[in-house]
Amino acid sequence: MFMSDANDHEQVHAAGQRGPVEHERREQIIAAADQHFRHYGYQKTTVADLARAIGVSSAYVYRFFESKQAIGEAVCMMTLQRLDDRLMALATEDIPASDRLRRVYKSLYEEGFELFFQERKLHDIVVAAVEECWGSVMMHKAAIAEVLRVIVVDGRERGEFERKTPLDEVCRAIFVTLTPFSHPVLLEQTPRELVADNAVAVSSLVLRSLAP
């Protein structure tokens, strides 16, 4: 099942994390990492750099994270969580479901381009996360899947969308069509104007298929 596949990954975000979830030092480490990754990039930042930034030893940092990648996971998750929150807010707006679905396509590529052009260093870490299948990316995919489920279910209840096709099948198909507008590498390789035109064409085709 598509939705259960996504939810199966809900716990992977804990990989590499140590110690109490809520701790002042953990927050300081993540904040320092976010700043360093934005300025210097993920590859050029070391655990020692982050330790110096908050006045502790590297060994102390390892009390909360088992590796630099685990810290990168936390920063990547924080970056993607902001997008996930915006998408869910969009999914629950009191406007036609068809309009919400169109805006999902648009929001994904707009956020992707903003990350690429405005936060290039963070874009690079997201690319690494996607290519290496980090848990934060799995959580992000699960969040998008839930956004689609909310919109489709509401669209069916409003009479905007057909109800014959199994919900799981519909959401899976829509999810697949989002890839060109959400994958950081694909966005990097495609002119923005073309991506925008493609988003309109694909979302229109999807909505026609959903019509009752």
C-alpha positions in Angstrom: 0.0 0.0 0.0 1.3 3.4 -0.9 0.3 5.3 2.2 1.5 2.6 4.5 4.8 2.4 2.6 5.3 6.1 3.4 4.3 5.8 7.0 6.7 2.8 7.5 9.5 5.4 7.4 8.2 7.6 10.2 10.8 6.3 12.6 13.9 6.5 10.4 14.4 10.2 11.4 15.8 9.0 14.7 18.8 7.3 13.0 22.1 8.7 14.3 20.4 10.7 17.1 21.5 10.2 20.7 20.5 11.5 24.1 17.3 13.4 25.0 15.2 14.7 22.1 14.6 18.0 23.8 17.8 19.4 25.1 19.3 22.9 25.0 22.7 21.7 23.7 21.0 19.7 20.9 19.2 22.8 19.8 22.5 24.8 19.9 24.3 22.1 17.8 21.5 22.1 15.2 21.5 25.9 15.1 25.3 26.1 14.7 25.1 23.4 12.0 22.4 25.3 10.1 24.5 28.4 10.1 27.7 26.7 9.1 26.1 24.6 6.4 24.5 27.8 4.9 27.8 29.7 4.9 30.5 27.0 4.3 28.5 24.1 3.0 28.0 20.6 4.4 31.2 19.1 3.0 33.5 21.8 4.4 32.0 21.8 7.9 33.4 19.5 10.5 32.1 18.3 13.9 35.0 20.2 15.4 33.8 23.4 13.8 30.4 23.0 15.3 31.8 22.2 18.7 33.9 25.3 18.7 31.0 27.4 17.7 29.0 26.5 20.8 32.0 26.2 23.2 32.1 22.4 23.8 34.3 19.5 22.8 33.7 17.3 19.8 33.2 14.4 22.2 30.3 16.3 23.7 28.6 16.8 20.3 28.8 13.0 19.8 26.7 12.6 22.9 23.8 13.8 20.8 24.8 12.8 17.3 26.7 9.8 16.2 28.1 11.4 13.1 28.2 14.6 11.0 25.6 13.0 8.7 23.2 12.6 11.7 23.6 16.4 12.3 23.0 16.9 8.6 19.9 14.8 8.9 18.6 17.1 11.6 19.3 20.2 9.5 17.8 18.7 6.4 14.7 17.6 8.3 14.3 21.2 9.7 14.6 22.6 6.2 12.1 20.2 4.7 9.7 20.5 7.7 9.2 24.1 6.9 8.0 23.1 3.4 5.9 20.3 4.8 4.1 22.7 7.1 3.4 25.1 4.3 2.0 22.3 2.1 -0.3 21.0 4.8 -1.6 24.5 5.5 -2.3 24.7 1.8 -4.0 21.3 1.8 -6.5 22.4 4.5 -7.5 25.8 3.1 -11.2 26.3 2.5 -10.9 26.6 -1.3 -11.8 24.1 -4.0 -9.7 20.9 -3.8 -8.7 21.3 -7.5 -7.2 24.7 -6.7 -5.3 23.3 -3.8 -3.9 20.5 -5.9 -2.7 22.9 -8.5 -1.0 24.9 -5.8 0.9 21.9 -4.5 2.6 21.5 -7.9 3.4 25.2 -7.9 4.6 25.4 -4.3 6.9 22.4 -4.7 8.8 23.9 -7.6 8.8 27.4 -6.3 10.3 26.3 -2.9 12.8 24.1 -4.8 14.0 27.0 -6.9 14.2 29.3 -3.9 16.4 26.8 -2.1 18.6 26.4 -5.2 19.0 30.1 -5.9 18.8 31.6 -2.4 20.2 28.9 -0.2 22.6 27.0 -2.5 24.5 25.4 0.4 21.3 24.0 1.9 20.3 22.9 -1.6 23.5 20.8 -1.8 22.7 19.0 1.5 19.2 18.2 0.3 20.6 16.8 -2.9 22.9 14.6 -0.8 20.0 13.5 1.3 17.9 12.6 -1.8 20.8 10.7 -3.4 21.7 8.8 -0.2 18.0 8.2 0.8 18.4 9.9 4.2 15.6 9.4 6.7 14.6 13.1 6.5 13.8 12.6 2.8 11.6 9.6 3.6 9.8 11.7 6.1 9.3 14.5 3.6 7.8 12.0 1.1 5.5 10.7 3.7 4.4 14.3 4.5 3.7 15.0 0.8 1.7 11.7 0.6 -0.5 12.9 3.5 -1.0 16.3 1.8 -2.3 14.5 -1.3 -4.5 12.2 0.8 -6.1 15.2 2.6 -6.8 17.0 -0.7 -8.2 14.0 -2.6 -10.4 12.9 0.3 -11.9 16.4 0.7 -12.3 16.7 -3.1 -14.3 13.5 -3.1 -16.5 14.6 -0.2 -17.1 17.9 -2.1 -18.1 16.0 -5.2 -15.1 17.5 -7.2 -13.3 14.2 -7.7 -14.5 10.7 -8.8 -14.7 8.0 -6.2 -14.4 4.8 -8.2 -10.7 4.5 -8.2 -9.1 3.3 -4.9 -7.8 6.2 -2.9 -4.4 4.6 -2.5 -4.0 4.2 -6.3 -5.0 7.8 -6.9 -2.6 9.3 -4.4 0.2 7.1 -5.6 -0.3 8.2 -9.2 -0.4 11.9 -8.3 2.7 11.5 -6.1 4.6 10.1 -9.1 3.7 13.1 -11.3 5.2 15.4 -8.6 8.7 14.2 -9.1 9.8 16.6 -11.8 8.6 19.5 -9.6 10.1 18.3 -6.3 13.4 16.6 -7.1 16.3 19.1 -6.5 18.5 17.7 -9.3 15.7 17.7 -11.9 14.8 21.3 -11.0 18.4 22.3 -11.3 18.6 20.9 -14.8 15.4 22.5 -16.1 14.6 26.2 -17.0 12.2 27.7 -14.5 9.8 28.8 -17.2 9.6 25.3 -18.6 9.0 23.8 -15.2 6.1 26.3 -14.6 4.5 25.4 -17.9 5.0 21.7 -17.3 3.4 22.0 -13.8 0.3 23.6 -15.3 0.0 21.0 -18.1 0.5 18.0 -15.7 -1.8 19.3 -13.0 -4.5 20.0 -15.6 -4.2 16.5 -16.9 -4.4 15.0 -13.4 -7.4 17.1 -12.5 -9.2 16.0 -15.7 -8.6 12.4 -14.7 -10.1 13.1 -11.3 -13.3 14.6 -12.6 -16.4 12.7 -11.7 
